[in-house]
Amino acid sequence: MRIVIAGGGEVGTFLAELLSKDKKDIVVIDTDEDKLQTINANFDVLTVCGSATSIKVLEEAKVKGAYIFIAATHFEHVNIVAASLAKKIGARRTIARVDNLEYITPKNKRHFKNLGIDTLINPDKLAVDEIVGMIKQGASNEVFEFSKGDLSLFVTRLNENSQVVGKELVESSKIYEGFEYRAILIVRDEKTFIPRPDDIFQVNDIVYAVSSRKGLDRLMRISGQEKVRIGDVMIFGGSKIGELTAQKLEQHFNVKLVEKDKHRCMELSENLDKTLIVNADARDVQTLKQENIEKMDVFISVTDSSETNIFASMLAKRLRVPKTITEVENIDFIEISKDLKIEGIINKKLIAASLTTRYLIDADILSIKMLNTAEADIIEVIARQNSIITKKTLAELNLPRDIIIGGIIRNNESFIARGSTHIQAGDICVVLALPDSIHTIEDYF
């Protein structure tokens, strides 16, 4: 499978690193020879120096017959032209990264389809959607919804108050019999693993559990967490993500946006109707106290600096804000954020890569989520007619140890997967896959 990536920036390089691990035939195009040398030195990929809008360069990169062409340069006009040309030359599927939100509206997407662009990705919009989803749930940690909330993936760090600490998985399941949830992943001491029935929950474990809609509140209680009633939100950073998040939230909550650049504050005041704009630096404790940080239910840090966002969120947590959401774009800092017990991490590269990866798997994928705080992916997939997964019960199938099915949605009814569960064609399954096993989904589904 040949994949061509136009753009050796952060997103392009991250995708090249991610996809090269699967031993795919990866080609990266960029005009900066130094960037390409760095990519060549670190990853098993081919590189072509030149403009992605050059037909000669695209032909040299063997775009004709490529399974997918991803245009991820910093310039959306380059991405649009490159993706359109790649389709004309013979790429099977094309994806273009764009910044203009007008392009991704449903009525305008068809224009790009006519140009030969199959999918448009706006990383800022994807990040904002994830932030709003976290706030909508009101959980003190991360919650991801599947199929409009019929099933949820709840992520929590266990504390001393958790009712499951010190108990085996099988023991906790018996105690809470009739309660629909399943722990499918644990991160402990920087190691990610799918738990076995005799594994014992420990303090500071980061636990990923699938729950039905009706079981979510109870799952939060037994994990030692409480649902946050959200009314007041503070956003630190007048970036594009900060502005779009404020636009989404100001219709439902009291939103205060803190931005240290005075000129940017003036721009934001023209674009936001109900948000209170504050010209200040949220890294200063006195500033936060003056702006009533102790009354905030959520603190969202989305400046252009990962370090600043981490520091500001730590301050907010120290000042007892119940929920923090932090943009951490430096991949290396995500592990540090985990150690600092910073939850609600947003990373645009991971979000964009998740959306891209779904097109590389030969299965009916509805969504993929690359987890920020664990080395694993959550996949929402439909079981095809006559697929292996429909032949026997889950216990009889003896699935590989590096994948686990957490929950199933059938005819608008959701339930937790057990060993006795027999998956039917058309079932929507929430599946967790550890690294290098995501393509096992193809074999079974």
Secondary structure, 3 states (H helix, E strand, C coil): CEEEEECCCHHHHHHHHHHHCCCCEEEEEECCHHHHHHHHHHCCCEEEECCCCCHHHHHHCCCCCCCEEEECCCCHHHHHHHHHHHHHHCCCCEEEECCCHHHHCHHHHHHHHHCCCCEEECHHHHHHHHHHHHHHHCECCCEEEECCCCEEEEEEECCCCCCCCCCEHHHHHHHCCCCCEEEEEEEECCEEECCCCCCECCCCCEEEEEEEHHHHHHHHHHCCCCECCCCEEEEECCCHHHHHHHHHHCCCCEEEEEECCHHHHHHHHHHCCCCEEEECCCCCHHHHHHCCHHHCCEEEECCCCHHHHHHHHHHHHHCCCCEEEEECCCHHHHHHHHHCCCCCEECHHHHHHHHHHHHHCCCEEEEEEECCCCCCEEEEEECCCCCHHHCCCHHHHCCCCCEEEEEEEECCEEEECCCCCCCCCCCEEEEEECCCCCCHHHHHC
